Amino acid sequence: MAFINDEKNFLDIHLGTYELSFNKKYRLISLLNDFTLGLWFLIGSVFFLFEPLKTAGAILFIIGSAQLIARPIIKIVHAFQFHHKRKNF
């Protein structure tokens, strides 16, 4: 029988002998990623206003784009774990 346990840092869904745990601590990593992502795009945009800095601006846009790809990966990896519960003997 399935049941849900909502604790401070985790949301656990019990499915028979299996348990699906969602970790709420990923939020800090996600927020730091979003902050630096915005920073790279802002600085890259300013660099594009000056001819000698356009290459550096393009590099910052590439870094920001990679972080856009990393964003959902961070959320998935840190959001849940699936493991088998051991029986107590």
C-alpha positions as CSV (number, residue, x, y, z in Angstrom):
1,M,0.0,0.0,0.0
2,A,1.3,3.4,-0.9
3,F,1.6,6.3,1.6
4,I,3.3,9.7,1.7
5,N,5.4,11.1,4.5
6,D,6.2,14.8,4.3
7,E,9.1,15.7,6.6
8,K,11.0,19.0,6.8
9,N,13.8,18.1,4.3
10,F,12.2,15.2,2.4
11,L,9.0,14.0,0.9
12,D,8.9,10.2,1.0
13,I,6.5,8.1,-1.0
14,H,6.4,4.5,0.2
15,L,5.4,1.9,-2.4
16,G,5.5,-1.5,-0.7
17,T,9.2,-2.4,-0.1
18,Y,10.3,0.6,-2.1
19,E,10.6,4.3,-1.2
20,L,10.9,7.4,-3.4
21,S,12.5,10.3,-1.6
22,F,12.4,13.9,-2.8
23,N,15.2,16.0,-1.4
24,K,14.2,19.7,-0.7
25,K,17.9,20.8,-0.2
26,Y,18.5,21.1,-3.9
27,R,16.9,24.5,-3.8
28,L,20.1,26.2,-2.7
29,I,22.2,24.7,-5.5
30,S,19.5,25.6,-8.0
31,L,19.3,29.2,-6.8
32,L,23.1,29.6,-6.9
33,N,23.0,28.2,-10.5
34,D,20.2,30.7,-11.5
35,F,22.1,33.6,-9.9
36,T,25.4,32.9,-11.7
37,L,23.5,32.2,-14.9
38,G,21.9,35.7,-14.8
39,L,25.3,37.2,-13.9
40,W,27.0,35.7,-17.0
41,F,24.3,36.9,-19.3
42,L,24.3,40.4,-17.8
43,I,28.1,40.7,-18.0
44,G,28.1,39.1,-21.5
45,S,25.5,41.7,-22.7
46,V,27.6,44.6,-21.4
47,F,30.7,43.1,-23.0
48,F,28.9,43.0,-26.4
49,L,28.6,46.8,-26.3
50,F,32.4,47.1,-26.6
51,E,34.2,45.7,-29.7
52,P,37.3,44.4,-27.9
53,L,35.2,42.5,-25.4
54,K,32.8,40.7,-27.8
55,T,34.7,37.4,-27.7
56,A,34.6,37.4,-23.9
57,G,30.9,38.2,-24.0
58,A,30.3,35.3,-26.4
59,I,32.2,33.0,-24.0
60,L,30.0,34.2,-21.1
61,F,26.9,33.5,-23.2
62,I,28.2,29.9,-23.9
63,I,28.8,29.4,-20.1
64,G,25.3,30.7,-19.4
65,S,23.8,28.4,-22.0
66,A,25.5,25.4,-20.5
67,Q,24.0,26.4,-17.1
68,L,20.6,26.5,-18.7
69,I,21.1,22.9,-19.7
70,A,22.5,22.1,-16.2
71,R,19.4,23.6,-14.5
72,P,17.0,20.8,-15.0
73,I,19.7,18.2,-14.5
74,I,20.5,19.7,-11.1
75,K,16.8,19.6,-10.2
76,I,16.4,16.0,-11.2
77,V,19.6,14.7,-9.6
78,H,19.0,16.5,-6.3
79,A,15.2,16.1,-6.2
80,F,14.8,12.4,-5.7
81,Q,16.4,9.1,-4.8
82,F,14.8,5.7,-5.3
83,H,16.0,2.9,-3.0
84,H,14.8,-0.4,-1.6
85,K,13.9,-0.5,2.0
86,R,15.5,-3.3,4.0
87,K,13.4,-5.5,6.3
88,N,14.3,-5.4,10.0
89,F,15.0,-8.9,11.3
